[in-house]
Amino acid sequence: MSTARRNWINGFYWVGVTMTLACFAFVMAGNTELAGRFEHRGFPLSWAFGVAAVIAFLAAEACHTAFSGATDTEDRTSQLASALEAVKSQS
């Protein structure tokens, strides 16, 4: 796995963790006067953090899946090629 891809996956993961913690913090502090003004009825700030967390986790998973899918295909191709060579050498 390339370093750049690993950095993207780690970045999305930690953004998701941070947004999740921010979501929980705003839910817990929602009844206070300071944080209560950000919790509107239409679309509360805690929901925004929750949606951002879900999107970040999905992006990290998509990056990971896209790369691991290519690796699995490459592994299967090399296994098939070696099996084909073994069959040809026996004939």
N, C-alpha and C positions, 0 to 999 in steps of 0.2 A: 504494500500500500504506500502510495507516495506521501511525502511529508505534507504537501499542501492539502491533500484530501483529508489527512488525519487532523490537520489544524482546523479545517472547516467543520468536520464532525465534532471535534472537541469544543469549538466555538459555539455551534448551535446547541450542543448539550448544556454547556454552562449558562448560556442565555436562557434556556428553558428552565434550568434549576433556579436561576435568579428571579425569573418572572413568576415561577411557582411560589417562591418564598415571599415575593412582593404581594402576590395575590392573597396568600394567607395573612400577611401582615395587615393588609387593608380590610380584609373581612373581620379580623379580630379588633381592629381599631375603628371599625365603621360606626360604632356607637359613641365615639368621642367627638367632641366639638371640632377638633382640628381636622381629623380625617373624614368626618361625617359630611362635610361640604363637597367632597369629591365623589361621594356615593349618590349620584343622581338616580332617580327612578327609571329614566329612559335607558341609560347604558352606564352602569357603575364602573368606576375605575378598576375595581377588583376583577370585573369581568374582562376588561381590556387586557389586564395582565394575564389572566387565565387563558384567553384566546391566543395571546402572544406566546405563552408557554407551550401550548399545544402545537402551534405552528412551528416553533423552534424544534420541538422534539420530533415532529414529523419530518422536518427538513434534515435533521441529523440522521434519522432512520433511512430516508430516501438516499442520502449520500452514501451511507454505509451499504445499503442494499444494491445500489447501482454498481458500486465497485466490487462487492463480493460476488455478484451475478456474473460479471466478466471473468473473475478469477475461476469460478466454478466451470464456466464454459471452456476456458483455456485448459483447465486440468482435465476435463473430459476429453477434449480434443487430443491432448498429449497421450492420455491413456489409450484412446482408440488407435492412435498412430502406432504406439508401441505394440499393441495387441495385433494390429495388422502386419507389422514387420515380423512378429513372432510366427504368425500363420504362414507368411510368405517364405520364411526361412525353413520351415518344416516341410514345405512342398517341394 
